[in-house]
Amino acid sequence: MPGIHRLPHATTVPSGGRGISVRDDVLAAIGAKLYREFCLPYRNELSEEFGGVLVHSCGNFVHQFDNLAQIRALRGINFGASETPFEAVWERFAGKTAILARLGLNEDIHFEGNRDDLQHVLRTATDNRGLGVVVTPEELGSQAADLATIRRLAEQVKEAFADRATRRR
């Protein structure tokens, strides 16, 4: 797809833009004080070097919001909405950085599937500015290689956004 660089774990950074994507699963694994001391300086160093940083993390990292807010030129946050509550991320970071939600492990906060997760995100988000949804077939297990399944999933995303646009009129 022109204009988009595909990075690991379904994270993207616009080409022509600036920044680097960082997998930062340690966000969920350690306390805020340790992260601030041992990780935050290096995230800021990367951000300064590359003109911004998009952070990906699995797990629940609500306790790290203050640290995330201290990352200079934070370009986006990519996370599982079934692990870190989408509402909390939206409330804290909407309008400040891109928010890229995906289904995730689907254990802590359970959704019936990608469509249910997508509907939840769209009900919570107050607008589309800075909102991205990452819907990947990897959550579909053995069906992932089935082109018809992937097309159905793409149609569900289109329908969800069309429903949202209709409701706002």
PAGUTOR-99178 format. One record per atom (N, C-alpha, C, O): x, y, z; residue in one letter. Coordinates in steps of 0.1 Angstrom, whole numbers, plus 5000, padded with zeros to 4 digits. Layout:
BEGIN
XYZA;...
This chain:
BEGIN
500849885000M;500050005000M;500950125000M;501750145009M;500850214990P;501750334990P;501450425001P;500250445005P;502450485006G;502350585017G;502250525031G;502150595041G;502450395032I;502350325045I;503550235046I;503750155037I;504250235057H;505350135059H;504750035069H;504250075079H;504749905065R;504249805074R;505349755084R;506449715079R;505049765096L;506049725106L;505549605114L;504349575113L;506349545122P;505949425129P;504749455138P;504449565143P;503949345140H;502849345149H;501749445145H;501149505154H;501449455132A;500349535127A;500449685130A;499449745132A;501649735132T;501849875135T;502349955123T;503249895116T;501750065120T;502250145108T;502650285112T;502150335122T;503450335104V;503850475105V;503750535091V;504350485082V;503050655090P;502950705076P;504350745070P;505150805077P;504450715057S;505750755051S;505550905048S;504450955047S;506650965046G;506651115045G;506551175059G;506851295060G;506051105068G;505951145082G;507251115089G;508251085082G;507351125101R;508551105108R;508251015120R;507151005125R;509250935123G;509150855135G;509550705133G;509850665122G;509550635144I;509850495145I;508850425154I;508250485163I;508550305151S;507650225159S;508450135168S;509550075164S;508050135181V;508750055191V;507849965198V;506750005203V;508249835198R;507449735207R;507949755221R;509149745224R;507049795230D;507349825243D;506549755253D;505849805262D;506549615252D;505649535261D;506049545275D;505249505284D;507249595278V;507649615292V;506749715299V;506649725311V;506049805291L;505049895297L;504149825307L;503849875318L;503649715303A;502649635312A;503349555322A;502649515332A;504649535321A;505249435330A;505949495342A;506149425352A;506349625341I;507049685353I;506249805358I;505349855351I;506649845370G;506049965376G;506450095369G;507450105362G;505650195372A;505850325366A;507250385370A;507850455361A;507650375382K;508950425387K;510150365379K;511050435375K;510050235378L;511150165370L;511150205356L;512250225350L;509950215350Y;509950255336Y;510450395334Y;511250425325Y;510050485343R;510550625342R;512050635343R;512750715336R;512650555351E;514150555353E;514850485342E;515850535338E;514450365338F;515150275330F;514750275315F;515450225306F;513550315312C;513050305298C;512750445292C;513150475280C;512050535299L;511650665294L;512750745287L;512650795277L;513950745294P;515050825287P;515450775273P;515750855265P;515350645272Y;515750575259Y;514550595249Y;514850605237Y;513350595253R;512250625244R;512350765238R;512150785227R;512650855247N;512850995243N;514051015234N;514051095225N;515150935237E;516350945228E;515950895214E;516350955204E;515250785213L;514750735200L;513850835193L;514050855181L;512950885201S;512050985195S;512751105189S;512451155178S;513751155197E;514551265192E;515351235179E;515451315170E;515851115179E;516751075168E;515951055155E;516351085144E;514650995157F;513850965145F;512751055142F;511951035133F;512551155150G;511451255148G;510151205153G;509051245148G;510151125164G;508851085170G;508850935172G;509750865166G;507950885180V;507850745182V;506450695184V;505650765190V;506150585178L;504850515179L;505050405188L;505950315185L;504350395199V;504650285209V;503550175208V;502350205208V;504050055208H;503149935208H;503349865221H;504449855226H;502249825228S;502449735240S;501249645241S;500049685238S;501549525244C;500549425248C;500349445263C;501149505270C;499249385268G;498949395283G;498349525287G;498149615279G;498049535300N;497349655305N;498449745310N;499249715319N;498549865304F;499549965308F;498950095313F;499650195312F;497750085319V;497150215324V;498050285334V;498050405334V;498750205342H;499650265352H;500850335346H;501550405354H;500950335333Q;502150395326Q;501650525319Q;502450585312Q;500450565320F;499950675312F;500750805315F;501050875305F;501150835327D;501950955330D;503250945323D;503751045317D;503850825322N;505150805315N;504950825300N;505750885294N;503950765295L;503650775280L;503450925277L;503950975266L;502851005285A;502651145282A;503951225282A;503951335277A;504951165288Q;506251235289Q;507151195277Q;508251255276Q;506651105268I;507451075256I;507351195246I;506251225242I;508451255243R;508451365234R;508051315220R;508551215215R;507251395213A;506751355199A;506251215198A;506551135190A;505351185208L;504651055208L;503651055196L;502651135196L;503950975186R;503150975173R;501950895174R;500950915167R;501950795183G;500750705184G;500950595195G;502050575199G;499850535199I;499850425208I;499050315201I;497950335198I;499650195200N;499050075195N;498949975206N;499849945213N;497649925208F;497449845220F;496249755217F;495449775208F;496049655225G;494849565225G;493849625234G;494049635246G;492649655228A;491549705236A;490849605245A;490049635253A;491349485244S;490849375253S;491849355264S;491649265273S;492849445265E;493849435276E;493949565283E;493749575295E;494149675276T;494149805282T;492749875278T;492449875266T;491949915287P;490649965284P;490750085274P;491350185276P;490050075263F;490050175252F;489550305258F;490150415255F;488550305266E;487950425272E;489050505279E;489150635278E;489850445287A;490950515294A;491950575285A;492450685287A;492350495275V;493350555265V;492750675258V;493350775256V;491450655253W;490850765246W;490750895254W;491051005250W;490350875267E;490150985276E;491451065278E;491451185278E;492550985279R;493851045283R;494551105270R;495151205271R;494451035259F;495351065248F;494651115235F;495251155225F;493251115235A;492551165222A;492951305220A;492951395229A;493251335207G;493551465203G;495051505205G;495451605201G;495751415212K;497151435215K;498051355206K;499251385203K;497651235203T;498451135195T;497451045188T;496251035192T;497950965178A;497150865172A;496850755181A;497750705189A;495650695181I;495250585189I;494950475180I;493950475173I;495750365180L;495550255171L;495150125180L;496050065185L;493850105180A;493349995188A;493249865180A;492949875168A;493449755186R;493149625180R;492549525190R;492449565202R;492149415186L;491349315195L;492249265206L;491849265218L;493449235204G;494349185214G;494149045218G;493548965211G;494549005231L;494448865235L;492948825239L;492748705239L;492148925241N;490648895243N;490448815255N;489548725255N;491148835266E;490948765278E;490548855290E;489448825296E;491248965293D;490949045304D;489549125302D;488749125310D;489449185290I;488149245286I;487749165274I;488449165264I;486649105275H;486249005264H;485249065254H;484349135257H;485549045241F;484749085230F;484348955222F;485148855223F;483248955216E;482848835208E;483648815195E;483448715188E;484448915192G;485248905180G;485649045175G;485349145182G;486249055163N;486649175158N;485549275157N;485649395160N;484349235152R;483249325150R;482749385163R;482549505164R;482649305173D;482249355186D;483249455192D;482849555197D;484549425191D;485649515195D;485549645187D;485649755193D;485349635174L;485249755166L;484049845170L;484249965171L;482949775172Q;481749855176Q;481949925190Q;481550035192Q;482649855199H;482949915212H;483850045210H;483650145216H;484850025202V;485850135200V;485050255194V;485250375198V;484250235184L;483450335177L;482450405186L;482150525184L;481850325195R;480850385205R;481650475215R;481050575219R;482850445218T;483550515228T;484250645222T;484250745229T;484850625211A;485550745205A;484550855201A;483550825195A;484950975205T;484051085202T;484151145188T;483251215183T;485251105181D;485351145167D;486451055161D;487050975168D;486651065148N;487550985141N;489051035140N;489950965136N;489151165144R;490451225143R;491451155152R;491251145164R;492551105146G;493551035154G;493250895157G;494050825164G;492050845153L;491650705156L;492050615145L;491750645133L;492650505148G;492950395139G;492450265145G;492650245157G;491950185137V;491650045142V;492449945134V;492649955122V;493049855141V;493849755135V;493149625136V;493049565146V;492649575124V;491849455124V;492649355115V;492749375103V;493249265121T;494149165114T;493549025115T;492948985125T;493748955104P;493248815104P;493948725114P;493548605116P;495048765120E;495748675129E;494848635141E;495048525147E;493948715144E;492948685155E;491948575151E;491248515159E;491948545138L;491048445133L;491548305133L;490848215128L;492748285138G;493248145139G;493548085126G;494048145117G;493047955124S;493347885112S;492647945099S;492947915088S;491648025102Q;490848085090Q;491648205084Q;491248255074Q;492848245090A;493548365086A;493948355071A;493948465065A;494248245066A;494648235052A;493448235042A;493648245030A;492248225047D;491048215039D;490748355034D;490248445041D;490848385021L;490648515015L;489248565017L;488948685019L;488248475016A;486848505018A;486648565032A;485848655034A;487348505042T;487248545056T;487848685057T;487248775064T;488948715051I;489548845052I;488648945045I;488549065050I;488048915034R;487149005027R;485949035036R;485549155037R;485348935043R;484248955052R;484649055063R;483849145067R;485849035068L;486349115079L;486449265074L;486049355081L;486949285062A;487149415057A;485749485055A;485549605057A;484749405050E;483449455049E;482849495062E;482149595063E;483049425072Q;482549455086Q;483149585090Q;482449665096Q;484349615088V;485049735092V;484349855084V;484049955090V;484149835071K;483549935063K;482149965068K;481750085069K;481349865071E;479949875076E;479949955089E;479150035091E;480849915098A;480949985111A;481150135110A;480550215116A;482150175101F;482350315099F;481250385092F;480950495095F;480550315082A;479450375076A;478250395085A;477550495085A;478050295094D;476950305105D;477250425114D;476350505117D;478550445117R;478950555126R;478650685119R;478150785125R;479050695106A;478850815098A;477350855097A;476950965098A;476450755095T;475050775094T;474450825107T;473650915107T;474850765118R;474350805131R;474750955135R;474051015142R;475850995129R;476351135132R;475651245124R;475651355128R;474851205114R;474251305106R;472951345112R;472251435106R;
